[in-house]
Structure formats: C-alpha cells, structure tokens
C-alpha cells in the first residue's frame, strides 16, 4: 500500500476505510435479510406440511 493515493480519495471528506465499512455493513444487512427470509420459508413450510 502506497501513501500517495489518486485524487479520487482526496476529493471525498470521509477517510478511505469508510467505504469498506459501509460495504461490510450492507453485506451484513443483506445476509441478515436472507437469513430471515430463509427462516420464514422454513416456518411456512412447517406450517403448511
């Protein structure tokens, strides 16, 4: 990792790791939503069968 970054990160006010944290947060939310969705499908299949 070099200390000099392109001008893209310099124009943004937040630090460079903010995007990574945002990405992991979004991924965690999507994973939680998928887990809840699968759990609801399992519950419905148990009720219907």
Order of alpha helices (4+ residues) and beta strands (2+ residues): alpha-alpha
